[in-house]
């Protein structure tokens, strides 16, 4: 994930649970959270990698794009 200054990035991983036990990697099925009015909803959680509370991240707005393929 990068900030406006592309030299400043943050390494992160995605998970399907708030306990960060089920990492989402390439081709990992994501469990459906619920269905509302015929629409399936999925929840993803992100966690910054490395060093626990000692990770230094510069303040700012960071963005990234996540590509998801849905196959029914």
C-alpha positions, 0 to 999 in steps of 0.5 A: 500500500502506498501513500502519495509519496510512492517511496513510502509504502506499508506492507500488509496482509488480508484476512477473512476474520477479525482475529487475523487467523485466516490469511487470504492469499491468491486463489483462497476462497473467501467466506460469505459474511451474509446475503442481503436482498439477494446480494452476497456480502464479504468482509476483509480485514487488513493488518500491517506486517512486521514488528507488532507495536514497534512498526513505524508507519509515517502518518498519511493516507495510504491506498491500494487496489485489490483485485477480486474474481468472482466465479459462480 
